[in-house]
Amino acid sequence: MSDSSTEFSGLKVMVIDDSNTIRRSAESLLKKAGCEVLTADNGFEALPIISAEHPDILFIDIMMPRLDGYQTCALVKQNAKYRDIPVIMLSSKDGLFDRAKGRVVGAEQYLTKPFTREDLLGAIRTHRNTHNNKDS
């Protein structure tokens, strides 16, 4: 168990969700794994943070006020500076339509809430290397 706290050290992860509970639980899980965690409660609030901090991976809730998850993901992916940041969509629905729509806007993966620690860390393991390789 001791090595898991360093596996993701230095990794900057952003969680965008209008649920305080989801943000807190994700932040807690990710910090325990060594991640630096940024949070925002909607896409509108997240965009300037993404611009300033350039996170390594984004977890974006689908259902949010102002800018929903699809719109937020699309804005990130349409920007050449940020399009290589992997996006994992979070949803309380496990619908085929939602998954397809997530793919259309460029999301790399789709997690259904409630997610487990392994869901989050597994998604990061899968996608962080694709992001890092593009930098080299």
PyRosetta script that sets phi, psi and omega in degrees:
from pyrosetta import init, pose_from_sequence

init()
pose = pose_from_sequence("MSDSSTEFSGLKVMVIDDSNTIRRSAESLLKKAGCEVLTADNGFEALPIISAEHPDILFIDIMMPRLDGYQTCALVKQNAKYRDIPVIMLSSKDGLFDRAKGRVVGAEQYLTKPFTREDLLGAIRTHRNTHNNKDS")
pose.set_psi(1, -27.7)
pose.set_omega(1, -173.5)
pose.set_phi(2, -63.4)
pose.set_psi(2, -32.7)
pose.set_omega(2, -176.5)
pose.set_phi(3, -73.6)
pose.set_psi(3, -20.2)
pose.set_omega(3, -177.0)
pose.set_phi(4, -66.5)
pose.set_psi(4, -23.6)
pose.set_omega(4, -178.1)
pose.set_phi(5, -75.5)
pose.set_psi(5, -16.0)
pose.set_omega(5, 179.8)
pose.set_phi(6, -108.2)
pose.set_psi(6, -10.7)
pose.set_omega(6, -175.7)
pose.set_phi(7, -55.4)
pose.set_psi(7, -38.7)
pose.set_omega(7, -175.3)
pose.set_phi(8, -110.0)
pose.set_psi(8, 18.1)
pose.set_omega(8, -175.9)
pose.set_phi(9, -64.7)
pose.set_psi(9, 139.2)
pose.set_omega(9, -178.7)
pose.set_phi(10, 86.0)
pose.set_psi(10, -4.9)
pose.set_omega(10, 180.0)
pose.set_phi(11, -86.3)
pose.set_psi(11, 129.9)
pose.set_omega(11, -178.3)
pose.set_phi(12, -100.6)
pose.set_psi(12, 114.5)
pose.set_omega(12, -175.6)
pose.set_phi(13, -116.5)
pose.set_psi(13, 136.8)
pose.set_omega(13, 178.4)
pose.set_phi(14, -116.0)
pose.set_psi(14, 133.5)
pose.set_omega(14, 177.9)
pose.set_phi(15, -115.4)
pose.set_psi(15, 119.5)
pose.set_omega(15, -179.0)
pose.set_phi(16, -115.7)
pose.set_psi(16, 109.6)
pose.set_omega(16, -176.3)
pose.set_phi(17, -157.3)
pose.set_psi(17, 138.1)
pose.set_omega(17, -178.9)
pose.set_phi(18, -80.5)
pose.set_psi(18, -5.6)
pose.set_omega(18, 176.4)
pose.set_phi(19, -91.3)
pose.set_psi(19, 117.5)
pose.set_omega(19, 178.9)
pose.set_phi(20, -59.0)
pose.set_psi(20, -38.7)
pose.set_omega(20, -179.6)
pose.set_phi(21, -62.0)
pose.set_psi(21, -46.6)
pose.set_omega(21, 179.8)
pose.set_phi(22, -63.6)
pose.set_psi(22, -46.6)
pose.set_omega(22, 179.7)
pose.set_phi(23, -58.3)
pose.set_psi(23, -47.5)
pose.set_omega(23, -178.6)
pose.set_phi(24, -63.0)
pose.set_psi(24, -45.1)
pose.set_omega(24, -177.4)
pose.set_phi(25, -68.0)
pose.set_psi(25, -40.7)
pose.set_omega(25, 177.7)
pose.set_phi(26, -64.0)
pose.set_psi(26, -43.6)
pose.set_omega(26, -179.5)
pose.set_phi(27, -60.4)
pose.set_psi(27, -44.5)
pose.set_omega(27, -179.9)
pose.set_phi(28, -62.3)
pose.set_psi(28, -48.0)
pose.set_omega(28, 179.1)
pose.set_phi(29, -60.4)
pose.set_psi(29, -44.6)
pose.set_omega(29, -176.1)
pose.set_phi(30, -70.9)
pose.set_psi(30, -37.8)
pose.set_omega(30, 178.0)
pose.set_phi(31, -64.8)
pose.set_psi(31, -38.9)
pose.set_omega(31, 177.6)
pose.set_phi(32, -62.1)
pose.set_psi(32, -28.1)
pose.set_omega(32, 179.2)
pose.set_phi(33, -86.1)
pose.set_psi(33, 1.6)
pose.set_omega(33, 176.0)
pose.set_phi(34, 96.8)
pose.set_psi(34, 2.0)
pose.set_omega(34, -178.7)
pose.set_phi(35, -76.5)
pose.set_psi(35, 152.3)
pose.set_omega(35, 166.0)
pose.set_phi(36, -90.1)
pose.set_psi(36, 129.4)
pose.set_omega(36, -172.8)
pose.set_phi(37, -116.1)
pose.set_psi(37, 130.9)
pose.set_omega(37, 173.7)
pose.set_phi(38, -112.4)
pose.set_psi(38, 144.8)
pose.set_omega(38, 178.0)
pose.set_phi(39, -134.2)
pose.set_psi(39, 155.5)
pose.set_omega(39, 173.3)
pose.set_phi(40, -150.4)
pose.set_psi(40, 151.6)
pose.set_omega(40, -177.6)
pose.set_phi(41, -98.7)
pose.set_psi(41, 2.1)
pose.set_omega(41, 169.1)
pose.set_phi(42, -161.8)
pose.set_psi(42, 167.2)
pose.set_omega(42, -176.8)
pose.set_phi(43, -63.6)
pose.set_psi(43, -35.7)
pose.set_omega(43, -179.2)
pose.set_phi(44, -61.1)
pose.set_psi(44, -43.2)
pose.set_omega(44, 179.4)
pose.set_phi(45, -72.8)
pose.set_psi(45, -28.8)
pose.set_omega(45, -175.5)
pose.set_phi(46, -73.8)
pose.set_psi(46, -34.1)
pose.set_omega(46, -171.7)
pose.set_phi(47, -57.1)
pose.set_psi(47, -47.7)
pose.set_omega(47, 178.3)
pose.set_phi(48, -64.3)
pose.set_psi(48, -30.2)
pose.set_omega(48, 178.9)
pose.set_phi(49, -70.5)
pose.set_psi(49, -41.9)
pose.set_omega(49, 177.5)
pose.set_phi(50, -60.5)
pose.set_psi(50, -42.7)
pose.set_omega(50, 180.0)
pose.set_phi(51, -62.6)
pose.set_psi(51, -43.3)
pose.set_omega(51, -177.1)
pose.set_phi(52, -77.4)
pose.set_psi(52, -37.9)
pose.set_omega(52, -170.3)
pose.set_phi(53, -102.4)
pose.set_psi(53, -19.1)
pose.set_omega(53, -177.0)
pose.set_phi(54, 42.9)
pose.set_psi(54, 68.4)
pose.set_omega(54, -178.4)
pose.set_phi(55, -62.3)
pose.set_psi(55, 158.8)
pose.set_omega(55, -179.8)
pose.set_phi(56, -80.3)
pose.set_psi(56, -24.8)
pose.set_omega(56, -177.8)
pose.set_phi(57, -156.0)
pose.set_psi(57, 146.6)
pose.set_omega(57, -178.6)
pose.set_phi(58, -122.3)
pose.set_psi(58, 133.2)
pose.set_omega(58, 169.1)
pose.set_phi(59, -108.2)
pose.set_psi(59, 119.0)
pose.set_omega(59, -174.5)
pose.set_phi(60, -124.0)
pose.set_psi(60, 122.8)
pose.set_omega(60, 175.0)
pose.set_phi(61, -69.4)
pose.set_psi(61, 145.0)
pose.set_omega(61, -179.9)
pose.set_phi(62, -77.0)
pose.set_psi(62, -49.3)
pose.set_omega(62, -174.8)
pose.set_phi(63, -90.1)
pose.set_psi(63, 100.4)
pose.set_omega(63, 178.6)
pose.set_phi(64, -140.4)
pose.set_psi(64, 154.3)
pose.set_omega(64, 175.8)
pose.set_phi(65, -72.1)
pose.set_psi(65, 163.7)
pose.set_omega(65, 177.1)
pose.set_phi(66, 66.3)
pose.set_psi(66, -79.4)
pose.set_omega(66, 175.3)
pose.set_phi(67, -114.9)
pose.set_psi(67, 118.9)
pose.set_omega(67, 178.9)
pose.set_phi(68, -78.1)
pose.set_psi(68, 176.7)
pose.set_omega(68, -175.8)
pose.set_phi(69, -61.6)
pose.set_psi(69, -38.3)
pose.set_omega(69, 179.7)
pose.set_phi(70, -65.0)
pose.set_psi(70, -44.4)
pose.set_omega(70, 179.8)
pose.set_phi(71, -63.7)
pose.set_psi(71, -42.1)
pose.set_omega(71, -179.7)
pose.set_phi(72, -63.1)
pose.set_psi(72, -47.5)
pose.set_omega(72, 179.0)
pose.set_phi(73, -59.4)
pose.set_psi(73, -45.4)
pose.set_omega(73, -179.1)
pose.set_phi(74, -60.4)
pose.set_psi(74, -42.2)
pose.set_omega(74, 179.3)
pose.set_phi(75, -63.9)
pose.set_psi(75, -40.3)
pose.set_omega(75, 178.3)
pose.set_phi(76, -64.5)
pose.set_psi(76, -48.0)
pose.set_omega(76, -175.3)
pose.set_phi(77, -71.0)
pose.set_psi(77, -22.9)
pose.set_omega(77, 179.0)
pose.set_phi(78, -81.6)
pose.set_psi(78, -10.0)
pose.set_omega(78, -178.6)
pose.set_phi(79, -98.0)
pose.set_psi(79, 120.4)
pose.set_omega(79, -175.6)
pose.set_phi(80, -56.8)
pose.set_psi(80, -31.1)
pose.set_omega(80, -178.6)
pose.set_phi(81, -69.8)
pose.set_psi(81, -27.5)
pose.set_omega(81, -171.5)
pose.set_phi(82, -118.2)
pose.set_psi(82, -4.8)
pose.set_omega(82, -171.5)
pose.set_phi(83, -64.8)
pose.set_psi(83, -18.9)
pose.set_omega(83, 179.6)
pose.set_phi(84, -84.4)
pose.set_psi(84, -2.4)
pose.set_omega(84, 177.6)
pose.set_phi(85, -76.3)
pose.set_psi(85, 121.5)
pose.set_omega(85, 179.1)
pose.set_phi(86, -64.5)
pose.set_psi(86, 138.4)
pose.set_omega(86, 179.2)
pose.set_phi(87, -117.9)
pose.set_psi(87, 126.6)
pose.set_omega(87, 175.2)
pose.set_phi(88, -112.6)
pose.set_psi(88, 118.9)
pose.set_omega(88, -179.7)
pose.set_phi(89, -81.1)
pose.set_psi(89, 141.6)
pose.set_omega(89, 177.0)
pose.set_phi(90, -114.6)
pose.set_psi(90, 132.8)
pose.set_omega(90, 178.8)
pose.set_phi(91, -147.9)
pose.set_psi(91, 147.9)
pose.set_omega(91, 175.5)
pose.set_phi(92, -84.3)
pose.set_psi(92, -7.8)
pose.set_omega(92, 176.7)
pose.set_phi(93, -107.1)
pose.set_psi(93, 141.1)
pose.set_omega(93, 178.2)
pose.set_phi(94, -107.2)
pose.set_psi(94, 61.2)
pose.set_omega(94, -173.3)
pose.set_phi(95, -98.7)
pose.set_psi(95, 144.7)
pose.set_omega(95, 177.2)
pose.set_phi(96, -61.1)
pose.set_psi(96, -40.5)
pose.set_omega(96, -179.5)
pose.set_phi(97, -62.0)
pose.set_psi(97, -43.4)
pose.set_omega(97, -179.7)
pose.set_phi(98, -63.8)
pose.set_psi(98, -41.7)
pose.set_omega(98, 178.5)
pose.set_phi(99, -61.6)
pose.set_psi(99, -44.7)
pose.set_omega(99, -179.1)
pose.set_phi(100, -63.2)
pose.set_psi(100, -43.3)
pose.set_omega(100, -180.0)
pose.set_phi(101, -64.3)
pose.set_psi(101, -38.2)
pose.set_omega(101, 176.1)
pose.set_phi(102, -59.7)
pose.set_psi(102, -42.7)
pose.set_omega(102, 178.8)
pose.set_phi(103, -63.9)
pose.set_psi(103, -40.7)
pose.set_omega(103, -178.7)
pose.set_phi(104, -58.9)
pose.set_psi(104, -41.4)
pose.set_omega(104, -178.6)
pose.set_phi(105, -84.3)
pose.set_psi(105, 0.0)
pose.set_omega(105, 172.1)
pose.set_phi(106, 103.7)
pose.set_psi(106, 8.8)
pose.set_omega(106, -179.6)
pose.set_phi(107, -67.7)
pose.set_psi(107, 142.3)
pose.set_omega(107, 179.8)
pose.set_phi(108, -81.4)
pose.set_psi(108, -32.5)
pose.set_omega(108, -174.9)
pose.set_phi(109, -152.2)
pose.set_psi(109, 169.3)
pose.set_omega(109, -175.2)
pose.set_phi(110, -139.1)
pose.set_psi(110, 121.2)
pose.set_omega(110, 177.7)
pose.set_phi(111, -114.5)
pose.set_psi(111, 139.2)
pose.set_omega(111, 177.7)
pose.set_phi(112, -94.7)
pose.set_psi(112, 135.2)
pose.set_omega(112, 176.6)
pose.set_phi(113, -84.4)
pose.set_psi(113, 147.4)
pose.set_omega(113, -2.6)
pose.set_phi(114, -75.2)
pose.set_psi(114, 134.9)
pose.set_omega(114, 178.9)
pose.set_phi(115, -94.0)
pose.set_psi(115, 159.7)
pose.set_omega(115, 177.6)
pose.set_phi(116, -101.0)
pose.set_psi(116, 170.5)
pose.set_omega(116, 175.6)
pose.set_phi(117, -57.0)
pose.set_psi(117, -43.5)
pose.set_omega(117, -179.0)
pose.set_phi(118, -65.1)
pose.set_psi(118, -34.4)
pose.set_omega(118, 176.7)
pose.set_phi(119, -59.7)
pose.set_psi(119, -49.0)
pose.set_omega(119, -177.9)
pose.set_phi(120, -64.0)
pose.set_psi(120, -51.7)
pose.set_omega(120, -175.9)
pose.set_phi(121, -67.9)
pose.set_psi(121, -34.8)
pose.set_omega(121, 177.5)
pose.set_phi(122, -63.9)
pose.set_psi(122, -41.7)
pose.set_omega(122, 178.6)
pose.set_phi(123, -63.7)
pose.set_psi(123, -41.0)
pose.set_omega(123, 179.0)
pose.set_phi(124, -64.9)
pose.set_psi(124, -45.9)
pose.set_omega(124, 178.9)
pose.set_phi(125, -56.6)
pose.set_psi(125, -42.8)
pose.set_omega(125, -177.7)
pose.set_phi(126, -65.4)
pose.set_psi(126, -40.0)
pose.set_omega(126, -168.2)
pose.set_phi(127, -106.8)
pose.set_psi(127, -17.6)
pose.set_omega(127, -175.0)
pose.set_phi(128, -66.8)
pose.set_psi(128, -33.4)
pose.set_omega(128, -178.5)
pose.set_phi(129, -68.0)
pose.set_psi(129, -34.3)
pose.set_omega(129, 178.4)
pose.set_phi(130, -63.8)
pose.set_psi(130, -37.7)
pose.set_omega(130, 179.3)
pose.set_phi(131, -68.5)
pose.set_psi(131, -47.5)
pose.set_omega(131, -177.1)
pose.set_phi(132, -65.0)
pose.set_psi(132, -36.0)
pose.set_omega(132, -179.0)
pose.set_phi(133, -64.7)
pose.set_psi(133, -30.2)
pose.set_omega(133, -178.5)
pose.set_phi(134, -72.2)
pose.set_psi(134, -20.3)
pose.set_omega(134, -179.5)
pose.set_phi(135, -79.7)
pose.set_psi(135, -25.1)
pose.set_omega(135, -173.0)
pose.set_phi(136, -83.6)
pose.dump_pdb("model.pdb")
